[in-house]
Amino acid sequence: MWISLFGRLFFCFVRSFPDSANKTLKTCVINRSASIGKRKGKRRSSRRVAGLSRDELYIALGFGGLLVFALFSKIRAIANLVFLPGNISNIGFYGANPTMTFTVFAQNTAGTAVTVNSFAGNIYCNGTLIGNISSFNQITLPANSQTPVPLNAQLMGISVVSDLISAYSSGSTAQNVEIKGYANGVGFQVPIDLSFSVGG
């Protein structure tokens, strides 16, 4: 009842105003409504992240997810590479320096091709360090394949190397050659530990 009475009194109060005052009151109400609408519009338009709308952000996140998945697949494929000893094609002198040329087999069991950027490591004969291996030629390993990888080793001019060269050229006492190193691809290193028998 009191609310109804108050409403009637307010209506009579407004009616008692001159037309100019009523127009002013109506204008204030309209301007107030418009101001509220503009603020709401600004709030809606401010819902952006790093300058992107919500839809653009979803698209960017989707592409980013695909790139991460592709990179993860490459890393997983490289991590699962299998290296096997191949053949020693030569042990001798290249100028004044002894060298060894040999092959390892790289098995890629993944369903995607893998690129190996480099090989690096050490070579041992009967447990003694005799040289090092370094190759920075990119090699692409097709999916589900076995690929021969030719490598060269620079050997030291020590007596163990002389025994190794003799074993290779004449088939004398067997020498155990071990290669320890890494293959690098997509910023991920795969350990290599292979053994060859020479002579005997």
Residue pairs with C-beta under 8 A, 6 or more apart in sequence:
14 22
14 25
17 25
47 54
48 54
49 57
50 57
52 60
71 186
73 110
73 112
74 112
74 114
74 185
74 186
75 186
75 188
76 110
77 108
77 110
77 112
77 114
78 114
78 116
78 183
78 185
78 186
78 188
78 190
79 188
79 190
80 109
80 110
81 106
81 107
81 108
81 114
81 116
81 141
81 183
81 190
82 106
82 107
82 109
83 104
83 105
83 106
83 107
83 183
83 190
83 192
83 194
84 104
84 105
84 107
84 194
85 104
85 105
85 179
85 194
85 195
85 196
86 102
86 103
86 104
86 105
86 148
86 149
87 102
87 103
88 100
88 101
88 102
88 168
88 177
88 196
88 198
89 101
89 102
89 103
89 150
90 99
90 100
90 101
91 98
91 99
91 100
91 101
91 155
91 164
91 165
91 168
91 169
91 198
92 98
92 99
92 165
92 168
92 169
93 99
97 154
97 155
97 157
98 131
98 155
98 156
98 157
98 161
98 165
99 152
99 153
99 154
99 155
100 123
100 131
100 152
100 153
100 155
100 164
100 177
101 150
101 151
101 152
101 153
102 150
102 151
102 153
102 196
103 148
103 149
103 150
103 151
104 148
104 149
104 151
104 179
104 192
104 194
105 146
105 147
105 148
105 149
106 116
106 139
106 141
106 146
106 147
106 148
106 149
106 183
107 145
107 146
107 147
108 114
108 141
108 142
108 143
108 144
108 145
108 146
108 147
109 144
110 143
110 144
111 143
111 144
112 143
113 140
113 141
113 142
113 143
114 140
114 141
114 185
115 138
115 139
115 140
115 141
115 185
115 186
116 138
116 139
116 140
116 141
116 149
116 183
116 184
116 185
117 136
117 138
117 184
117 185
118 134
118 135
118 136
118 137
118 183
118 184
119 133
119 134
119 135
119 149
119 151
119 181
119 182
119 183
119 184
119 192
120 132
120 133
120 134
120 135
120 181
120 182
120 184
121 132
121 133
121 179
121 180
121 181
121 182
121 192
122 129
122 131
122 132
122 133
122 179
122 180
122 181
123 129
123 130
123 131
123 132
123 133
123 153
123 155
123 177
123 178
123 179
124 130
124 177
124 178
124 179
124 180
125 160
125 161
125 163
125 164
125 175
125 176
125 177
125 178
126 160
126 175
126 176
127 178
128 158
128 160
129 156
130 155
130 156
130 158
130 160
130 161
130 164
131 153
131 154
131 155
131 156
131 161
132 153
132 154
133 151
133 152
133 153
133 154
133 179
133 181
135 151
135 152
139 147
139 149
141 147
153 179
155 161
155 164
163 173
163 175
164 175
164 177
164 198
166 172
166 199
167 173
167 174
167 175
167 198
167 199
167 200
168 198
168 199
170 199
171 199
171 200
172 199
172 200
173 199
173 200
174 197
174 198
174 199
174 200
175 197
175 198
175 199
175 200
176 195
176 196
176 197
176 198
177 195
177 196
177 197
177 198
178 193
178 194
178 195
178 196
179 192
179 193
179 194
179 195
179 196
180 191
180 192
180 193
181 191
181 192
182 189
182 190
182 191
182 192
183 189
183 190
183 192
184 190
